Every structure is written in C-alpha cells, then in structure tokens.
Amino acid sequence: MSLIPDKIKPKQGYSHLFHLGLVVSLPIIIFIFVRLSNGFIQVALVVILLSKWRMFAVRPRYWLANIEANAVDIVVGVSTLVFMVHSSSVLLQLLWAALYAAWLIALKPSSNVLGETAQAVVGQVYGLTALFLEWPSAPLYGLVLGAGLICYVSARHFFDSFDEPYTKLLAYVWGYFGAALTWVLGHWLLFYGVIAQPTLFLTVIGFGFAALYYLDHYDRLTTLLRWEFLSIMAAIVVIVLLFSNWGSKVV
C-alpha cells in the first residue's frame, strides 16, 4: 500500500536483483550497528527511518497518505531493532534480521487481502511487544498513547485492504479500545515471559474480530462460527485473568 509509482520498484531483470540486494542490506546494516555498541543504536534507528525516503518522493499533498500507508512497515522495522537490542545472543539477533528480511522481501510487497491482513497482524503484535519490552516502566500515559497509535495504524492497514467505507472510524474505535485496555491493565502491568498482558489480550481479541470481519466480508460467517470465535476469545481472556498473579508485577 503506497502512492509511490511501481516503476521505482523493478520486478524483473538485473534491476530487480539490485533492488533485492538493497532491501536485504537493510537488516544486515541494522545487525552490524547493533553489534558494534550501544552508541550505534540511534544510528540504526535513523537508517530504518531513512529507508522510507520514497514516502516523500511525491508531491507534499501525498506525504500524509504515504506515511499512513507505510506506518505498519515502520512499526515492524523499529520493533525489530528493539528485539535485536534485547536479544541475549548473536544467533537470536541474526534470526530477527532474517525475519525482517523475510518481511521486506516476501510479506511487505503482498497486496492481496490475506497478505495485507497478515501485515496488519504482524505490525500490531510486533509493535505492542516492542513497546512494553522497551519501556515497561514508562509513564502510563506514554504506554496508553503508544498502544493506541499502534492499534490504530494496524486496524487502518487491515480495513484498507477491504476497501471498507468506514475504515477511519473503525480504526479510531480499535485504537481507542487498545488505549483504554492499556490504561486499565497498565496499573498492574503483568508479563508472561516477554509478552505483556495488554499485548496478549489485544492480540487475541484483535485476531478474533479480524477473523469474524473477514468471514463476514466474504459471506462465510455462520451463527455457529460467530459463537465459536466469541466463546474462544472470552475463554482465553477469563483463563488469563483467573490464573494471573495479581500480587506482583511479573508472572
């Protein structure tokens, strides 16, 4: 999803190979900067942001639309950097670099409904996980704002793939829900390994509603399927709430 002309992205021949080489070089450069020292983390972040220069290679009136269209890609890139910084070994860092390369080469260029749905899901999961992993002790308003923004851009990316006429409204609703849930759970921020409780709940609920919307959009949603999805979502939330250790900050 971008307003950038397709001719900038060659699809065959030597130009295509050169383009793939440039794409793969981004995860490699980030990995190198992370391995050098902590002082180069900011440089790696700048490289990720500069890689999106094509958003501004159009008339200024298209800049905002391009930023919105590329927001999920930016979230995934920045989140990958966070994951690499917090990785305990070189192999894990290489794995994150490889996954980022797979995102850039295979998943990001996808323009069909399933591909863009997967992009939205990955963007939200990556973004929320990185947010709470990097700033678990941040002021609550910062976590609320960050979670709301991540949920908003992910939802907008998802609904845009269906040409939903109420995309902006639905994205605002999901962003508000993500922010509100984070505000409530942020008072007792619990972790399951590296996954924060708000991330777990928003992933389960978001995936369930996305599946229901997808099935309904293609007239494949039955009453039985609807109740099955809602029951599974409710059961997961209840089980997590009941078996969480509310007496401490970490489970």
ABEGO torsion letter per residue (X at the ends): XBABBAAABBABEAAAAAAAAAAAAAAAAAAAAAAABAAAAAAAAAAAAAAAAAAAABBAAAAAAAAAAAAAAAAAAAAAAAAAAABABAAAAAAAAAAAAAAAAAAAABABAAAAAAAAAAAAAAAAAAAAAABAABBAAAAAAAAAAAAAAAAAAAAAAAGBAAAAAAAAAAAAAAAAAAAAAAABBBBBEABBAAAAAAAAAAAAAAAAAAAAAAGABBAAAAAAAAAAAAAAAAAAAAABBAABABX
